Every structure is written in structure tokens, then in C-alpha cells.
């Protein structure tokens, strides 16, 4: 089949969604399949009332059209699209479908329109249903109503809904009544970041970011649900009750909550311990993982989260919030805590700090998870879903219309 792949319009500073789509696109590029994948990142921009599509997802591909391992990547403005006015009744994505005779669309992200061909859609979480009180899923940004409008339309109509855990599958069934047969559980892939093994390079990362003692790492955008505040309270309790003063490295872009986080840091007297460098390059982030005491992933949202998987790959012990699906995703390779209880967070951190054997065991288990969760393995599982659907899709042509 001819598979359109929509990666969205993400950028590196948008966090996990961009990391996921980049890794999957790279795996598609390297994977040989009977299906032809045609990759598109959507409407890049509208200029002077004309539609212009620019591909920028896979930088190493030359301008124009390239076929490599059954993959076509669009990087130039195609006349068939550029000729259309923005107000045209035919949407850009339908022009793409028609121009390339797409049989099925694979959306790597949950935000997309319904289309005229069967499609796979990806669900990372449905936390606006589980925890609608967080402002970022209710009243700001993508509002609760807008999320509902999208999911209510997209999920029941999808040929297959892709999610990472059985917990996620159960939520899709409960919230939107999707047939279990139309939901496929494909575990989130581990992002395999390259990093120098040179000890000098590894140690230099601490000096670069002013880290003079053992530190915890939490790479997360500054959304309320990321739960920086309860983590800060845990850091305070460690200092107050045990005398343990750890640094805390908080990387990521501000999504509206950074001022509140900084105010909490000051109120708890943690200014000298907490480092907030903003967005950091991937190579630096990988080095920070490798040198950290542990990852403290405190987010209230789940079940599909990327940083714990990155930590597994880079040999960093993991402590993480116990949320629905976390035990399934992390497969016993993390010390879990109640994200609403600073004392429990502190206890998990202390356990990892005080027990070298536990740290080694967490690293070992994390590597076992990595062995089965490569982006290539993810694409292989999607291709099996496509193989199973192909006999169904061949039953009608591209230009079918009801008479």
C-alpha cells in the first residue's frame, strides 16, 4: 500500500512529541517494507494566499523526490499544492492524498483532521478526561472542548488506534467507545541517543551547567501537570529531614508555569540547589542523563512518557510517578512514587541514593527494556498492522463513490 505519514509541525523545543516523531521517521527511512511510505509534515506556512509545502523532517535527504527503502520524502514545494488557494474547498491534506494516490494515512500525532482514506491515529494520553482540572488541558492552549471535538471525531472513525499500553487502550474504550478490535497496543519506542563514551566529555557536562555535587535530572516542559512543585517540596524534605543536599537540574521550555516554579524555589530556600538552563541540546541532555544520580520523572500524566525510556538507554536510574500504565510501560525498571506526596518522592530518591546495588539493578533492568523497544521494532509492529489491513483496503479503489 501507499502510506501517507503525517509527522505534524513540531520543533525540538516542543519536547517528547517531536522526539517521538523524529525517531519514528528515521526508523521508517531505514526500514525495508512492501509498503511505500510518503512522509509529509503538513502545511508549513501560508504565504500570500498560496499553499506551500516544505519538508524539513529528515535533513539528510536532498531537495526534491527520493526513494530509499520504499520511502518518499517531500522537501520541495510541489506545484500541485502550491497552485491551490487557501480558501479552496479541497484541503491541503486531501490534495496530498489525491496527488500521491495514498491508500492509508498514518498520523504520528493525535491532532489531525479526518481524511477520505482509512487512517491510523496515535494516542499518547487522554488526561483531559482523567484530570480535566489541569488548566493546560481545559482552559488554555488546546482547550477541553477542542480536544473532545478532535478525539470524538478521530478515534471512532480510525482504521486502527495506536497506543502504548493496555491501560491506554482501556481508556480509549471507556471514554470513546472504540471497538477493542480497532485498537493496537504498540509500546512506545526508546529514543536511542548517540553519546561519546569519552570520560572527559562526560565529566565536562557537569562543569558546563554549574553542577558541583550529585544531582537529580528532570527534563520536562514547565506545564503544571509536570509536577515540578511537589518535586521541589521533596527536595526540601530531603534537606530538612536527612541533611542530604542534592542539586536538581530542570531542563525544558516555559509553558506558563515557570514563574510559579521559581517562586516555590525561593520560598523553600532551594535557590542554590536548583538549576534551570531552559532548553538544552540533545547531546548535552544525553550527557546530563549519564551523569545524574537518577531521573525523577514526577509528571501526573501518562501512561506513555519518553524521558524514562531515554534514561534506560543512557544508563540512568529512574524514579517515576506511579500513574495508570506506568508499571506496564516501565516493566519494573523504575522506583515508583506517589506524585502527590513529596515525602514518598523523597523516599524514592533516598532509596536510589543510599543503595548502589539498587542503582545497578535499575540500570540493568532498563537495558533489558531497551532491547525490545527500538524505533525499528516500533515500525515493524506498525507494518504488521498494515499487512493485516491490506486485504481489507484492496476491496475498493481510490476513486470509489456511492451510486
MINU-351839 format. One record per residue: chain; x, y, z of N, C-alpha, C in turn. Coordinates in steps of 0.02 Angstrom, whole numbers. Layout:
N
   cadena      n.u      n.v      n.w     ca.u     ca.v     ca.w      c.u      c.v      c.w
        A        X        Y        Z        X        Y        Z        X        Y        Z
...
//
This chain:
403
   cadena      n.u      n.v      n.w     ca.u     ca.v     ca.w      c.u      c.v      c.w
        A       42      -60        0        0        0        0       44       62        0
        A       14      117      -21       48      182      -18       24      217       46
        A       71      228       91       55      252      158       78      325      165
        A       31      369      176       50      438      193       66      441      267
        A      120      475      285      141      481      355      143      555      372
        A      100      575      419       97      645      439      133      652      506
        A      187      692      506      228      700      566      209      761      607
        A      166      803      580      150      865      615      202      918      602
        A      195      975      636      239     1031      625      282     1046      686
        A      304      994      722      339     1004      784      409     1033      775
        A      436     1058      830      505     1082      833      538     1053      895
        A      605     1051      898      639     1018      953      620     1043     1022
        A      604     1107     1029      589     1134     1095      519     1117     1118
        A      481     1079     1078      414     1058     1098      414      994     1139
        A      473      963     1146      478      907     1193      466      838     1162
        A      431      795     1201      426      725     1185      393      709     1119
        A      343      748     1099      310      734     1036      357      738      977
        A      400      789      977      448      797      923      499      740      925
        A      522      723      986      571      669      993      543      604      965
        A      480      589      981      448      528      957      443      527      880
        A      417      580      851      407      580      778      473      578      741
        A      523      613      767      589      612      734      617      541      733
        A      613      506      790      641      439      795      603      391      748
        A      537      397      745      498      352      703      512      366      629
        A      517      430      610      532      446      540      600      418      520
        A      650      425      563      716      398      548      712      321      540
        A      671      288      581      665      216      576      630      196      512
        A      579      234      491      545      221      428      595      227      370
        A      637      279      374      686      290      320      733      231      312
        A      748      197      367      797      143      365      765       74      357
        A      698       71      354      663        7      355      640      -13      285
        A      651      -75      267      628     -101      203      560     -135      212
        A      513     -116      170      445     -142      177      413     -147      108
        A      361     -189      104      323     -193       41      280     -131       31
        A      271      -91       85      232      -30       80      277       29       62
        A      250       76       26      285      138       10      261      192       57
        A      307      221       95      291      274      142      307      342      111
        A      258      385      111      268      453       84      258      501      143
        A      313      533      163      314      570      226      302      644      213
        A      258      672      254      237      741      246      231      772      315
        A      256      834      324      247      866      390      192      918      389
        A      148      914      339       88      956      339      100     1024      310
        A       54     1069      323       58     1137      297      107     1177      337
        A      165     1190      308      218     1225      344      200     1299      354
        A      178     1331      302      156     1400      311      113     1421      252
        A       75     1474      260       34     1502      207       62     1571      190
        A       77     1582      128      109     1644      108       73     1674       48
        A       51     1735       54       17     1771        1      -42     1731      -28
        A      -78     1698       16     -137     1662       -6     -124     1599      -45
        A      -61     1577      -47      -45     1516      -85      -22     1462      -36
        A      -35     1400      -52      -15     1345       -9       55     1323      -30
        A       99     1320       19      168     1300        4      188     1246       54
        A      210     1189       30      229     1134       73      304     1125       70
        A      336     1131      127      409     1123      131      424     1066      179
        A      464     1020      157      482      965      200      547      980      236
        A      547      971      303      606      984      342      617      931      396
        A      583      874      390      587      825      443      653      787      440
        A      673      765      381      733      724      375      786      765      339
        A      831      796      377      877      845      349      925      816      298
        A      940      752      305      992      725      262      967      708      191
        A      903      714      180      876      698      113      883      759       68
        A      906      748        7      915      803      -40      849      832      -62
        A      851      894      -88      790      926     -112      758      885     -168
        A      692      887     -171      657      851     -223      629      785     -198
        A      623      737     -242      593      672     -226      647      619     -222
        A      644      577     -171      693      524     -161      657      460     -140
        A      676      405     -170      650      340     -149      708      302     -117
        A      701      287      -53      752      250      -17      716      200       29
        A      729      136       18      696       83       57      621       92       58
        A      593      108        0      521      115       -5      494      179       26
        A      537      229       36      515      291       68      520      349       20
        A      468      390       18      473      453      -19      466      510       31
        A      512      556       29      510      614       73      504      677       31
        A      453      717       45      442      778        8      479      835       40
        A      521      871        1      558      927       30      551      991      -11
        A      521      989      -68      514     1050     -107      440     1066     -114
        A      425     1126     -137      355     1146     -145      328     1114     -209
        A      279     1071     -201      252     1035     -259      200     1079     -295
        A      206     1086     -360      159     1130     -397       86     1112     -385
        A       71     1047     -377        2     1027     -368      -28     1058     -305
        A       14     1070     -255      -10     1101     -193       -7     1177     -198
        A       49     1202     -222       60     1274     -223       10     1311     -266
        A      -21     1275     -313      -68     1307     -358     -135     1321     -325
        A     -148     1291     -268     -213     1298     -236     -218     1359     -190
        A     -274     1392     -189     -285     1447     -143     -304     1419      -75
        A     -287     1455      -22     -300     1431       46     -374     1418       57
        A     -416     1458       25     -488     1452       36     -520     1397       -6
        A     -479     1361      -44     -506     1308      -87     -545     1257      -47
        A     -597     1229      -79     -638     1178      -45     -599     1114      -32
        A     -546     1102      -70     -505     1043      -60     -448     1060      -12
        A     -444     1026       44     -393     1041       94     -324     1020       70
        A     -271     1048       99     -203     1028       79     -191      954       87
        A     -216      924      141     -202      853      153     -239      810      101
        A     -299      831       79     -334      793       28     -299      801      -40
        A     -270      859      -53     -230      867     -114     -171      819     -113
        A     -140      814      -55      -84      768      -47     -106      696      -60
        A     -163      676      -31     -189      609      -40     -203      594     -113
        A     -234      642     -147     -251      631     -217     -190      630     -262
        A     -144      675     -249      -85      681     -293      -41      618     -290
        A      -36      589     -229        9      531     -221      -29      465     -215
        A      -94      465     -231     -134      404     -229     -124      366     -163
        A     -133      401     -108     -124      371      -42     -180      321      -28
        A     -161      262       -4     -210      211       14     -231      216       88
        A     -183      235      130     -196      239      201     -151      291      232
        A     -176      328      280     -136      380      313     -118      357      383
        A      -56      371      402      -32      357      470      -14      423      503
        A      -53      443      553      -40      504      590        2      486      651
        A       62      514      655      106      501      711       88      541      773
        A       38      583      768       19      627      823      -58      627      829
        A      -85      649      885     -157      642      895     -199      699      866
        A     -167      753      842     -204      812      819     -205      813      743
        A     -262      797      714     -266      795      641     -339      794      620
        A     -352      810      557     -421      804      532     -437      732      513
        A     -501      718      504     -519      655      472     -506      662      398
        A     -492      607      365     -474      609      294     -516      559      255
        A     -509      562      189     -553      522      146     -528      450      137
        A     -471      433      165     -445      364      161     -440      336      232
        A     -437      270      240     -427      242      307     -363      270      338
        A     -362      273      405     -303      301      437     -290      268      505
        A     -226      270      523     -204      254      590     -194      319      628
        A     -215      321      690     -203      380      731     -169      358      795
        A     -128      402      823      -87      387      881     -113      424      942
        A     -123      390      998     -145      422     1060      -91      413     1112
        A      -66      469     1139      -16      467     1193      -49      468     1261
        A     -100      509     1269     -136      509     1333     -204      542     1322
        A     -249      529     1369     -315      560     1369     -326      593     1437
        A     -276      631     1458     -278      659     1526     -329      715     1534
        A     -351      744     1479     -405      794     1486     -469      761     1513
        A     -475      696     1503     -532      659     1531     -518      636     1603
        A     -457      613     1615     -441      588     1682     -429      645     1732
        A     -397      698     1708     -379      753     1753     -395      821     1721
        A     -459      834     1710     -479      895     1674     -467      960     1712
        A     -448      955     1775     -437     1014     1816     -371     1049     1801
        A     -324     1015     1766     -263     1050     1747     -278     1101     1693
        A     -256     1163     1702     -275     1216     1655     -252     1205     1584
        A     -195     1171     1575     -168     1163     1507     -209     1114     1465
        A     -254     1076     1496     -298     1031     1457     -371     1052     1464
        A     -383     1112     1490     -452     1133     1499     -466     1203     1475
        A     -426     1251     1496     -444     1321     1481     -392     1359     1441
        A     -331     1333     1436     -280     1368     1398     -255     1323     1342
        A     -223     1353     1292     -196     1313     1238     -250     1275     1201
        A     -241     1209     1197     -290     1165     1166     -343     1150     1219
        A     -399     1183     1215     -450     1180     1268     -482     1111     1273
        A     -517     1099     1329     -551     1036     1339     -601     1023     1283
        A     -639     1074     1264     -690     1065     1212     -657     1048     1145
        A     -601     1082     1130     -568     1068     1066     -539      997     1065
        A     -511      976     1121     -486      907     1124     -542      857     1113
        A     -598      868     1146     -654      823     1139     -679      820     1067
        A     -684      878     1035     -707      881      966     -662      838      921
        A     -597      844      933     -549      806      892     -553      731      906
        A     -550      712      970     -549      640      986     -615      606      971
        A     -670      640      984     -736      610      969     -744      596      895
        A     -713      637      853     -718      627      781     -667      576      756
        A     -604      583      779     -550      543      750     -548      471      774
        A     -556      460      838     -545      393      865     -596      342      841
        A     -661      355      844     -709      304      821     -704      289      747
        A     -678      336      707     -675      326      634     -609      296      611
        A     -561      289      655     -495      265      634     -497      191      615
        A     -457      173      564     -449      102      548     -417       66      606
        A     -365       98      635     -334       72      696     -311      132      737
        A     -321      126      803     -294      174      850     -233      143      883
        A     -176      179      882     -114      154      909     -102      186      977
        A      -91      144     1028      -74      170     1094      -21      124     1125
        A       13      149     1177       71      114     1202       60       62     1255
        A        2       62     1288       -9       16     1344      -81       -9     1344
        A      -92      -64     1380     -159      -89     1390     -201      -39     1430
        A     -168       -4     1476     -204       48     1514     -230      102     1468
        A     -188      122     1420     -210      171     1372     -267      145     1329
        A     -263       82     1309     -317       51     1269     -382       52     1308
        A     -380       35     1371     -440       33     1411     -472      103     1417
        A     -431      155     1421     -458      223     1424     -492      241     1358
        A     -463      223     1301     -493      237     1236     -561      204     1230
        A     -565      143     1254     -629      107     1252     -680      140     1298
        A     -658      156     1360     -704      184     1410     -728      254     1391
        A     -684      296     1365     -701      366     1353     -735      377     1286
        A     -719      335     1236     -744      348     1168     -778      289     1135
        A     -785      234     1170     -823      178     1143     -794      146     1082
        A     -728      152     1071     -696      122     1013     -694       46     1021
        A     -708       10      967     -705      -63      969     -635      -86      989
        A     -629     -132     1037     -562     -158     1055     -524     -186      996
        A     -560     -213      947     -527     -242      888     -491     -189      846
        A     -511     -126      854     -482      -72      815     -429      -33      853
        A     -406      -60      909     -354      -28      948     -294      -76      952
        A     -236      -51      934     -175      -91      937     -127      -63      988
        A     -102     -105     1033      -53      -84     1083       17      -95     1055
        A       52      -41     1044      121      -43     1019      163       -2     1068
        A      204      -33     1110      241        4     1161      283       61     1131
        A      284      116     1167      323      175     1147      396      156     1137
        A      427      177     1082      497      159     1070      544      198     1115
        A      602      169     1127      655      203     1163      696      244     1114
        A      705      309     1129      744      352     1086      818      338     1096
        A      851      314     1046      920      290     1052      968      347     1034
        A      988      385     1085     1029      444     1076     1103      424     1075
        A     1139      451     1027     1210      438     1023     1247      482     1074
        A     1299      454     1106     1337      492     1155     1408      466     1158
        A     1455      513     1161     1525      494     1166     1537      455     1230
        A     1580      404     1227     1598      366     1286     1659      396     1321
        A     1686      450     1295     1745      480     1324     1730      509     1393
        A     1767      486     1445     1754      508     1513     1763      583     1521
        A     1810      612     1485     1821      683     1489     1761      722     1466
        A     1731      701     1410     1671      733     1385     1614      726     1434
        A     1608      667     1465     1553      655     1511     1559      699     1573
        A     1619      705     1600     1628      746     1660     1620      820     1645
        A     1638      841     1585     1635      912     1568     1564      939     1569
        A     1515      895     1560     1445      919     1557     1424      949     1624
        A     1450      922     1680     1433      949     1745     1461     1020     1754
        A     1522     1029     1733     1553     1095     1738     1517     1146     1694
        A     1496     1123     1635     1462     1169     1589     1399     1198     1620
        A     1363     1158     1659     1299     1180     1687     1303     1197     1762
        A     1365     1204     1787     1374     1226     1855     1352     1177     1908
        A     1357     1112     1894     1336     1060     1940     1397     1035     1979
        A     1399     1050     2044     1458     1035     2084     1450      975     2129
        A     1390      948     2135     1379      889     2176     1329      843     2141
        A     1310      789     2175     1262      743     2145     1197      780     2129
        A     1167      759     2073     1106      795     2052     1053      747     2025
        A      992      771     2031      934      739     2002      919      773     1936
        A      894      736     1888      877      765     1823      803      757     1810
        A      771      812     1788      701      809     1767      692      851     1704
        A      696      820     1644      684      857     1582      609      859     1567
        A      580      918     1571      507      924     1562      490      997     1549
        A      444     1008     1503      418     1075     1493      385     1099     1557
        A      384     1164     1566      355     1191     1628      279     1200     1621
        A      245     1142     1618      172     1139     1623      155     1123     1696
        A       95     1142     1720       75     1123     1788       76     1048     1800
        A       53     1009     1750       48      936     1762      116      902     1769
        A      169      936     1749      235      906     1756      257      901     1829
        A      222      938     1873      230      925     1945      298      944     1973
        A      327      997     1945      391     1021     1972      384     1039     2046
        A      326     1067     2065      319     1094     2132      323     1041     2186
        A      289      984     2177      294      931     2227      364      900     2229
        A      398      900     2173      468      877     2172      512      925     2213
        A      499      989     2207      537     1038     2246      525     1028     2321
        A      463     1014     2339      448     1001     2409      484      937     2433
        A      491      888     2390      529      828     2408      602      844     2419
        A      630      887     2376      700      908     2383      710      944     2450
        A      661      985     2469      664     1020     2533      662      970     2592
        A      619      920     2587      614      870     2640      679      830     2648
        A      711      814     2593      774      778     2596      826      819     2635
        A      827      883     2620      875      928     2654      857      936     2728
        A      794      945     2742      771      958     2810      777      897     2855
        A      755      839     2829      749      780     2872      810      735     2873
        A      850      737     2820      908      692     2816      974      729     2807
        A      971      794     2793     1032      831     2781     1061      821     2712
        A     1026      784     2670     1050      770     2602     1034      830     2556
        A     1085      862     2530     1076      919     2485     1096      898     2414
        A     1048      882     2374     1059      864     2304     1043      924     2260
        A     1080      930     2205     1060      978     2154     1002      948     2113
        A      965      992     2082      910      971     2039      915     1009     1973
        A      919      972     1919      925     1001     1852      857      996     1817
        A      827     1055     1805      762     1058     1772      771     1088     1703
        A      770     1046     1651      778     1070     1583      709     1073     1549
        A      703     1116     1500      641     1121     1463      618     1193     1455
        A      570     1202     1411      544     1269     1395      486     1287     1440
        A      477     1352     1450      421     1376     1491      355     1370     1452
        A      306     1338     1483      239     1333     1454      188     1369     1498
        A      212     1419     1537      167     1460     1575      173     1452     1650
        A      213     1403     1674      215     1390     1745      283     1404     1777
        A      331     1428     1738      399     1436     1764      401     1488     1820
        A      363     1542     1815      364     1592     1868      342     1562     1934
        A      290     1521     1933      266     1488     1994      319     1441     2021
        A      354     1405     1977      407     1360     1999      464     1399     2032
        A      483     1455     2001      537     1496     2030      517     1524     2098
        A      455     1545     2104      430     1570     2169      433     1516     2222
        A      417     1454     2203      420     1398     2251      491     1384     2271
        A      537     1387     2224      608     1376     2239      632     1427     2291
        A      614     1489     2281      635     1542     2328      604     1532     2396
        A      539     1515     2397      504     1508     2461      532     1450     2502
        A      556     1398     2469      583     1340     2504      658     1346     2518
        A      689     1400     2496      760     1410     2508      804     1363     2468
        A      785     1348     2407      821     1299     2366      859     1331     2308
        A      866     1396     2308      895     1431     2251      963     1404     2232
        A     1005     1388     2281     1073     1365     2266     1074     1293     2239
        A     1019     1257     2248     1018     1186     2228      985     1174     2160
        A      944     1219     2137      904     1207     2078      932     1245     2018
        A      941     1210     1963      969     1239     1902      916     1236     1847
        A      903     1292     1814      853     1296     1762      884     1327     1699
        A      916     1287     1657      951     1314     1598      906     1326     1538
        A      842     1307     1542      799     1312     1483      808     1251     1439
        A      792     1259     1375      800     1204     1327      875     1191     1316
        A      895     1128     1318      965     1110     1307      971     1064     1245
        A     1027     1067     1209     1035     1024     1150     1033      950     1169
        A     1015      909     1122     1008      837     1136     1073      806     1161
        A     1130      826     1133     1193      797     1154     1207      814     1227
        A     1191      876     1247     1201      895     1317     1152      858     1363
        A     1090      851     1340     1041      815     1381     1062      743     1391
        A     1089      712     1339     1112      643     1346     1168      639     1398
        A     1214      686     1397     1267      687     1447     1240      698     1517
        A     1190      740     1524     1160      752     1590     1126      688     1617
        A     1094      649     1573     1067      585     1594     1122      540     1622
        A     1176      535     1585     1229      487     1603     1262      503     1670
        A     1265      568     1687     1299      588     1749     1252      597     1808
        A     1187      593     1798     1139      606     1852     1137      548     1901
        A     1121      565     1964     1106      513     2014     1047      472     1990
        A      995      506     1967      937      471     1938      893      522     1903
        A      850      497     1860      795      536     1833      738      535     1884
        A      710      593     1898      650      597     1940      593      622     1896
        A      555      575     1869      501      592     1823      436      597     1862
        A      416      659     1877      362      671     1925      295      685     1894
        A      288      681     1828      227      702     1794      166      663     1817
        A      110      699     1824       46      668     1839       16      633     1778
        A       42      649     1717       12      623     1656       48      560     1632
        A       12      519     1597       38      458     1568      -18      425     1528
        A      -10      363     1505       44      317     1525      106      319     1481
        A      103      350     1422      160      349     1376      204      409     1387
        A      263      398     1417      310      452     1431      379      433     1404
        A      414      482     1376      477      469     1342      539      473     1387
        A      545      523     1432      608      528     1470      629      465     1507
        A      584      428     1540      609      366     1573      641      317     1523
        A      615      315     1463      644      270     1413      712      295     1389
        A      719      361     1382      785      389     1366      835      373     1420
        A      813      378     1483      858      363     1539      879      290     1537
        A      833      245     1522      851      174     1516      908      165     1466
        A      901      197     1409      951      189     1355     1019      216     1376
        A     1019      269     1416     1081      303     1433     1109      282     1501
        A     1082      229     1530     1110      202     1591     1098      246     1652
        A     1042      280     1653     1024      323     1710      969      290     1750
        A      978      279     1816      924      250     1857      862      295     1855
        A      804      264     1862      741      301     1854      698      295     1916
        A      675      353     1941      619      357     1987      563      392     1949
        A      502      369     1957      448      396     1916      382      393     1953
        A      337      437     1932      270      440     1961      231      375     1947
        A      195      352     1998      151      294     1989       84      320     1965
        A       73      313     1899       10      334     1868      -17      273     1829
        A      -81      273     1810     -107      216     1773      -65      201     1710
        A      -40      140     1705        0      120     1648       75      125     1659
        A       98      158     1712      170      168     1720      206      102     1735
        A      175       59     1776      207       -5     1790      213      -47     1727
        A      163      -43     1685      163      -80     1621      217      -53     1574
        A      221       14     1568      269       43     1522      341       32     1546
        A      353       38     1610      421       38     1636      445      -31     1658
        A      401      -80     1660      418     -151     1668      464     -164     1728
        A      451     -132     1784      490     -146     1844      559     -117     1845
        A      575      -73     1798      642      -45     1793      647       24     1826
        A      599       43     1866      599      108     1899      572      101     1969
        A      594      146     2014      564      153     2080      507      202     2073
        A      446      179     2088      387      220     2078      367      255     2143
        A      336      313     2136      314      352     2194      247      384     2180
        A      214      405     2234      151      442     2229      168      514     2211
        A      149      538     2152      169      605     2131      139      661     2173
        A       86      646     2210       54      697     2252       82      698     2323
        A      132      657     2337      158      651     2405      233      666     2405
        A      254      727     2424      325      743     2424      367      696     2467
        A      339      672     2522      376      626     2565      391      560     2528
        A      343      537     2489      354      475     2451      404      485     2395
        A      401      544     2363      451      560     2312      521      561     2343
        A      526      594     2401      591      597     2436      616      528     2454
        A      572      484     2476      592      416     2496      619      377     2436
        A      588      385     2378      612      351     2317      681      375     2298
        A      692      441     2301      758      469     2285      810      444     2335
        A      792      444     2399      838      423     2451      858      349     2442
        A      809      308     2422      824      237     2411      876      228     2357
        A      870      265     2303      919      261     2248      986      289     2270
        A      985      344     2308     1047      375     2331     1086      329     2377
        A     1052      295     2423     1086      257     2475     1105      186     2455
        A     1080      162     2400     1089       91     2383     1121       84     2313
        A     1186       75     2312     1221       67     2248     1197        5     2211
        A     1180      -47     2249     1155     -108     2217     1089      -96     2181
        A     1046      -56     2212      982      -39     2180      994        1     2116
        A     1040       48     2119     1055       87     2058     1077       41     2002
        A     1121       -4     2017     1146      -51     1965     1090      -95     1938
        A     1046     -117     1983      991     -160     1961      942     -121     1917
        A      929      -58     1933      884      -18     1892      914       -8     1822
        A      979        4     1820     1013       13     1755     1008      -51     1714
        A     1019     -108     1747     1016     -172     1712      946     -185     1684
        A      895     -173     1725      827     -185     1702      808     -137     1646
        A      831      -75     1652      817      -27     1599      846      -49     1533
        A      906      -77     1534      937     -101     1472      898     -159     1442
        A      868     -200     1485      826     -255     1459      765     -227     1423
        A      736     -174     1449      679     -142     1416      701     -114     1348
        A      759      -81     1347      786      -51     1286      792     -102     1230
        A      811     -163     1249      825     -215     1199      764     -231     1156
        A      704     -219     1181      643     -236     1144      605     -176     1119
        A      632     -115     1130      592      -55     1116      625       -6     1067
        A      661      -31     1019      693       14      972      641       45      925
        A      656      104      895      611      132      844      600       83      787
        A      651       44      769      641       -5      715      589      -56      735
        A      591      -80      797      541     -129      821      471      -98      819
        A      467      -34      835      402        1      832      375        2      761
        A      418       20      713      396       22      642      379      -48      618
        A      415      -99      639      399     -168      620      329     -186      642
        A      311     -168      703      244     -184      728      190     -146      690
        A      204      -84      673      155      -46      633      148      -78      564
        A      203     -102      535      198     -134      470      158     -198      472
        A      160     -234      528      118     -293      534       44     -274      537
        A       29     -218      569      -40     -193      569      -61     -175      498
        A      -16     -143      460      -31     -125      391      -40     -188      348
        A        2     -238      359       -4     -301      322      -72     -333      334
        A      -95     -333      396     -160     -362      412     -217     -323      382
        A     -208     -258      374     -263     -216      348     -264     -216      271
        A     -209     -233      240     -204     -228      166     -258     -268      130
        A     -275     -331      150     -328     -367      115     -396     -333      120
        A     -406     -293      172     -468     -255      179     -467     -195      133
        A     -410     -160      133     -405      -98       94     -410     -111       19
        A     -390     -170       -3     -390     -182      -76     -461     -191     -104
        A     -511     -192      -60     -580     -204      -82     -612     -145     -116
        A     -583      -86     -114     -610      -28     -151     -553       15     -176
        A     -566       50     -231     -515       91     -263     -513      162     -235
        A     -464      199     -259     -454      268     -235     -512      313     -252
        A     -546      299     -307     -598      346     -331     -668      317     -322
        A     -676      274     -273     -742      245     -260     -791      301     -241
        A     -852      295     -268     -906      340     -247     -971      299     -246
        A    -1014      313     -199    -1076      276     -191    -1127      297     -243
        A    -1154      249     -279    -1203      264     -332    -1273      245     -308
//
